[in-house]
Amino acid sequence: MWKAYASTFILTAAGLLAALLAFVLVIDPYGASPIGFSGERALMDVNQRYMYPQIVRRKVHDSLVLGTSTSRLLRPAELEETFGGSFANLAMNSARAFEQYRVFDLFERVNGPPRTLIVGLDVVWCADDADTHRITPRGFPEWLYGERLWPALFYHLNFKTVEIAGRHVGRWLGLERPRYDGDGFGDFTGGEANWSLEKARAHLWPDGRHPIRPVEPAFAADAAMRAAWRFPALSWLQDILGRAPGSTVILAFMPVHVAAQPVPGSREAAREGECKRRVAELAGRHGAAYVDLRVPSQMTRKDENYWDRLHWRLGVGDEIIAAMAAAAAESGAAALAGTQ
């Protein structure tokens, strides 16, 4: 009798697992199944690391944005109006430099060098531990970024994948909405109707609004100290630039609020300045445009431009795009002059 019970249990469990696997492979929430339906899949997971590979593999975009959440509000439609092409915004929440590099690596392997590449830079590219802290606790699905997708089959049967497959079914039934547009864009703010200066300042100045006073005397790093500072992520940036010949490439430090920037004159500001110098040097060496908006300015001092210390409001995107377009035009003119 016990053998019969055990056999029934094992067969039932195996049947359920097989049914779940078949369900996931057919729904294909990550665009990685050889037997999934062929229609365009909505982006139903809040973790962009799992969603972006299928955007890349659709081969409908020739331009892209890399970055963290400080770049996510760059709207593809507005970028296309300025630079042409078809943009996907593949910036990710809290993305480490290595994760951004892997997104570019997949894009370049699948689609070739982009027509236009915008790298929204911030502190992760200047971190001295970027080579040892490559991913966040959110995890990174290398199985979706490989040369071949068949190994991804072994990762389909888990609670997360079943959940996202279920969300797809919910969307078809009108019960769920996509997390992001098909080009990766998603407004993660509370919506302009819910913005208020009072709430913004509570995030910008939790200890009360106050002037930012430069450190005096300013920290002075000598040549030996500057040479010893490590920026390991810049090797990935150099590889990206080397794999985008003929592309319009813009390296842009994003405009976080002055409250999130290093205090002028501090050691931290000196180290960040050295990182920026090396990025600008890389840009010049590869004919890329470079623009630094991560500085005290009329844009970054204005509390009305921000939700919090890192995230600007949608309207600021127009100013950022204009600054990047000007930098690209200047870079292009310089490159043209150099060939004459």
C-alpha positions in Angstrom: 0.0 0.0 0.0 2.8 2.4 0.9 4.5 1.7 -2.4 1.3 2.6 -4.2 1.0 5.8 -2.2 4.6 6.7 -2.9 4.2 6.0 -6.6 1.1 8.1 -6.8 2.7 11.0 -4.9 5.8 10.9 -7.1 3.8 10.7 -10.3 1.5 13.5 -9.2 4.4 15.7 -8.3 6.2 15.0 -11.5 3.1 15.7 -13.4 2.6 19.1 -11.7 6.2 20.0 -12.3 6.0 19.0 -15.9 2.8 21.1 -16.3 4.4 24.1 -14.6 7.4 23.8 -16.8 5.3 23.5 -19.9 3.2 26.5 -18.8 6.3 28.7 -18.3 8.0 27.6 -21.6 4.8 28.3 -23.6 4.1 31.7 -21.9 7.8 32.5 -22.1 8.0 35.5 -19.8 11.7 36.3 -20.6 11.7 35.6 -24.3 14.1 32.7 -23.8 12.0 29.6 -24.7 12.3 27.8 -28.0 8.6 26.9 -27.8 7.2 30.2 -26.5 4.5 32.1 -28.4 5.9 34.4 -31.1 4.0 37.6 -30.3 5.5 40.6 -28.6 5.8 40.1 -24.9 5.0 42.7 -22.3 7.5 43.6 -19.7 5.9 42.2 -16.5 8.8 42.1 -14.0 9.9 45.1 -12.0 13.5 43.8 -12.2 14.8 45.2 -15.5 17.7 42.8 -15.5 15.3 40.0 -16.4 13.3 42.0 -18.9 15.8 43.9 -21.0 17.4 40.9 -22.9 14.2 40.3 -24.7 14.0 44.0 -25.8 17.5 43.6 -27.2 16.8 40.3 -29.0 13.7 41.7 -30.8 16.2 43.6 -33.0 13.9 46.6 -33.4 16.1 49.3 -31.7 19.4 50.6 -33.1 20.2 53.0 -30.3 20.3 52.6 -26.5 20.7 54.3 -23.1 22.8 52.7 -20.4 22.7 53.9 -16.8 21.1 53.6 -13.4 17.8 55.1 -12.3 19.4 58.6 -12.8 19.0 57.9 -16.5 15.7 56.1 -16.6 13.6 59.1 -17.2 15.2 59.9 -20.6 12.3 59.3 -22.9 13.1 57.3 -26.1 10.6 59.3 -28.2 12.4 62.6 -27.3 15.8 61.1 -27.9 14.7 59.9 -31.3 13.5 63.4 -32.2 16.9 64.8 -31.4 19.3 62.0 -32.5 17.2 59.9 -34.9 17.1 56.1 -34.9 15.0 53.9 -32.6 16.0 54.1 -28.9 15.6 51.7 -26.1 16.2 53.0 -22.6 18.0 50.1 -20.9 19.0 52.0 -17.7 18.4 49.9 -14.6 17.6 50.7 -11.0 20.7 50.6 -8.9 22.7 49.1 -11.8 26.4 48.5 -11.2 28.8 49.3 -13.9 29.4 45.7 -14.8 25.6 45.1 -15.3 25.5 48.0 -17.7 28.5 46.6 -19.5 26.7 43.3 -19.9 23.6 45.0 -21.3 25.8 46.7 -23.9 27.7 43.4 -24.6 24.4 41.7 -25.4 23.2 44.5 -27.6 26.4 44.7 -29.6 26.5 40.9 -30.1 22.9 40.7 -31.2 22.5 44.0 -33.1 26.0 45.2 -33.9 27.4 48.6 -32.8 24.5 51.0 -31.9 23.7 54.0 -34.1 23.7 56.2 -30.9 24.8 55.2 -27.5 24.2 57.2 -24.4 26.0 56.2 -21.2 24.4 57.9 -18.2 27.3 58.0 -15.8 27.3 58.3 -12.0 29.2 57.1 -9.0 29.1 53.4 -9.9 31.6 54.0 -12.7 34.0 55.7 -10.3 33.7 53.1 -7.5 37.0 51.6 -6.4 35.4 48.2 -5.8 33.5 48.0 -9.1 35.5 44.9 -10.1 34.6 43.0 -6.9 31.1 44.2 -6.4 29.7 43.5 -9.8 26.1 42.9 -9.1 23.5 43.9 -6.4 21.5 41.7 -4.1 18.8 41.7 -6.7 20.9 39.2 -8.7 21.9 39.2 -12.3 20.6 36.5 -14.7 23.7 35.7 -16.7 21.7 32.8 -18.3 19.7 35.5 -20.3 22.8 37.3 -21.5 24.7 34.3 -23.0 25.5 33.5 -26.6 22.9 30.7 -26.7 19.5 30.6 -25.0 19.1 26.9 -24.6 21.0 26.8 -21.2 18.3 29.2 -20.0 15.8 26.3 -20.1 17.3 25.0 -16.8 16.4 28.2 -15.0 12.8 28.4 -16.0 11.3 26.3 -13.3 11.3 28.5 -10.2 8.7 30.5 -8.3 9.7 33.8 -9.8 9.4 32.7 -13.4 6.1 31.0 -12.7 4.9 34.3 -11.0 5.9 36.4 -14.1 4.3 33.9 -16.4 1.1 34.2 -14.3 1.3 38.0 -14.6 1.3 37.6 -18.4 -1.9 35.6 -18.2 -3.3 38.3 -15.9 -2.5 40.9 -18.5 -4.3 39.0 -21.2 -7.3 38.9 -18.8 -7.1 42.6 -18.1 -6.0 42.2 -14.5 -2.4 43.3 -14.9 -0.5 46.1 -16.6 3.0 46.0 -18.1 5.7 47.4 -15.8 7.5 49.2 -18.7 7.0 50.1 -22.3 8.4 48.0 -25.1 11.3 50.3 -25.4 12.2 49.9 -21.7 10.9 53.3 -20.6 8.8 53.5 -17.4 8.0 56.5 -15.3 8.8 55.3 -11.8 8.0 58.5 -10.1 4.7 59.2 -8.4 3.5 61.2 -11.4 3.7 65.0 -11.8 0.2 65.4 -10.2 1.7 64.0 -7.0 4.8 66.1 -6.9 5.1 68.9 -4.4 8.0 71.1 -3.3 7.4 70.3 0.3 7.7 66.6 -0.3 10.7 67.1 -2.5 12.5 69.2 0.0 11.8 66.6 2.7 13.9 64.2 0.6 16.5 66.7 -0.5 17.1 68.2 2.9 16.0 65.8 5.6 18.0 67.8 8.2 16.6 71.1 7.0 17.6 73.3 4.0 21.1 74.7 4.3 23.9 76.2 2.2 26.6 73.8 1.0 29.9 75.3 2.2 33.1 74.3 0.3 35.9 72.8 2.3 38.7 75.3 2.9 41.5 74.8 2.2 40.5 72.5 -0.6 42.0 69.0 -0.5 44.9 68.8 -2.9 45.9 65.4 -4.3 49.4 65.2 -5.7 50.2 63.3 -8.8 51.2 60.1 -7.0 47.8 60.0 -5.1 45.8 60.6 -8.3 47.7 57.8 -10.1 47.0 55.4 -7.2 43.3 56.0 -7.2 41.5 52.9 -8.8 38.6 53.2 -11.2 38.3 49.5 -12.4 35.0 50.1 -14.2 36.6 52.4 -16.7 38.2 49.3 -18.4 34.7 48.2 -19.3 33.9 51.7 -20.5 37.0 51.6 -22.7 35.9 48.3 -24.1 32.4 49.7 -24.9 34.0 52.6 -26.7 36.2 50.3 -28.7 33.3 48.2 -29.8 31.2 51.2 -31.1 33.2 52.4 -34.1 31.2 54.8 -36.2 28.5 55.2 -33.5 27.5 58.5 -32.0 28.6 57.9 -28.4 27.7 60.3 -25.5 29.2 59.9 -22.1 27.1 62.0 -19.7 27.3 62.4 -16.0 23.7 62.7 -14.9 22.6 65.8 -13.0 21.9 64.6 -9.4 21.0 67.4 -7.0 23.8 69.3 -5.4 22.9 67.7 -2.0 24.0 64.4 -3.5 27.2 65.7 -5.0 30.6 65.7 -3.1 31.2 68.8 -1.1 33.4 71.1 -3.2 37.0 71.0 -1.9 36.6 67.7 -0.2 38.8 64.6 -0.8 35.7 62.9 -2.2 35.3 65.7 -4.7 39.0 65.5 -5.7 38.7 61.7 -6.3 35.5 62.2 -8.3 37.2 64.9 -10.3 40.0 62.5 -11.2 37.5 59.9 -12.3 35.8 62.5 -14.5 39.1 63.6 -16.0 39.9 60.0 -17.0 36.4 59.6 -18.5 36.9 62.8 -20.5 40.2 61.5 -21.7 38.7 58.2 -22.8 36.0 60.1 -24.6 38.5 62.2 -26.4 40.6 59.2 -27.4 37.6 57.4 -29.0 35.9 60.4 -30.5 33.0 60.3 -28.1 31.1 63.3 -26.8 31.5 64.1 -23.1 29.2 66.2 -20.9 29.3 66.6 -17.1 26.0 67.7 -15.6 26.9 66.3 -12.2 28.2 69.7 -11.0 26.7 72.6 -9.0 24.6 74.5 -11.6 21.4 76.3 -12.0 19.8 73.0 -12.9 21.2 71.0 -9.9 20.7 73.7 -7.3 17.0 74.1 -8.1 14.9 72.1 -5.7 11.9 72.4 -8.0 13.7 70.1 -10.5 13.8 67.1 -8.3 11.8 64.3 -6.6 14.7 63.5 -4.3 18.5 63.8 -4.3 19.0 61.5 -7.3 15.9 61.7 -9.5 15.0 64.7 -11.6 11.5 65.5 -12.9 10.5 64.6 -16.4 10.7 68.1 -17.7 14.4 68.3 -16.8 15.0 65.6 -19.5 14.6 68.2 -22.2 17.5 70.2 -20.8 19.6 67.1 -20.4 18.9 66.0 -24.0 19.8 69.5 -25.3 23.1 69.4 -23.4 23.9 66.0 -24.8 23.0 67.1 -28.3 25.3 70.2 -28.0 28.1 68.0 -26.8 27.6 65.5 -29.6 27.6 68.4 -32.2 30.8 69.8 -30.7 32.4 66.4 -30.7 31.4 65.7 -34.3 32.7 69.1 -35.4 36.0 68.5 -33.7 36.3 65.0 -35.3 35.4 66.5 -38.7 38.1 69.2 -38.3 40.6 66.6 -37.3 40.1 64.7 -40.7 40.6 67.8 -42.8 
